[in-house]
């Protein structure tokens, strides 16, 4: 299963990469393929980054929401898209199974 990571980035040191990388590590250990937008190193406007991120999101089977996602406009948009597409949505802090 391929999972896209989503969570707050704007306004965080290094775009919250530490939290994204930790989640990626946990998910990879559980056997998942992970798409981590914080490791893309994008240097673009919010709109351009979201276009790239959404393009990656729709190639995945599931969405993994990091804590604080509800305070992020981009993460809320990604959540809405995943929900509307019928993707599985997992939440940080909930048990991960395969």
N, C-alpha and C positions, 0 to 999 in steps of 0.2 A: 504494500500500500504506500502510495506517495502522499505525503502530508505537507501542507503549506503552513508556515508559522506566521501568525498575525498578532500584533500587539502595539503598544505605544512606542513611538520612535522620536517624533518631533519634540524638541525641548529637553531630551535626555542626553546625557554625556555619551558621545560616540554612538548616538542613535539607539541607545539601549542594547548595544551589541552583546554585552555580557549576558543579559537575560536570554536573548535569542540563542546565543551559542550554547548556553546551559541546557535549554530546552532541546536544541538540536542533538546534543550529546545523549540526553536521556532517551529520545525517540530513536536514534540510531542504535543504541544499545538494545532497544526492544525490537529491533529488526526492520524499522521503517526507513524508507527513502525520504529524505527531508529537503524541502526547498526553504532556505533561510534568506529572506530579503535583506537582512542586516549584513550579510557577507558579500553582497553584490558590489559594494563600494560605489554606488551610484552617486553622481554629482549632478543633480538636475533639479528642476522645480518640483514642487509637490505634485502638480498635475502630471508632469512627464513621468515621475517616479511611479505614481499610481497606475498609469497606463501600462508600464512595464510589469509592475507587481500583479495587476489583474490578469495580464496575459499569462503569467506564470501560475497564478492561482487556478485558473480554469483547466490547467493540465494535470491537476492533482485530484486525488480521490477524496481527501478529507482536509479539514481546516483545524488547526490547533491554536486556540486563543490563549495568549499569555495574560497574566494578571494585569489589571489596569486597562484592558482593551476598550472598555466602555467609555473611557475618557479620550479616546483617539478617533478622530473623524475617519482616518484611513482604515483603521481596524473595523470600525462600525460598518463602513462600506463593504469591506471584504466579507464580513460576517453576513450581511444582507445578501450579497451575491451568492455566497456558498449555500445559504439557506434556500434561496430561490431556485438554485440549481439542484437541490436535493442532496447536497454533499453531506457526509458525516461531519459533525462539528464536535471537537473534543476541547475540554477546558483544562488549563493548567491546574494542578492540584487534585485532579480526578485520576483514579487508577487507569493505567494504560495497559490494555491487553492486546493480544494479537488474534 
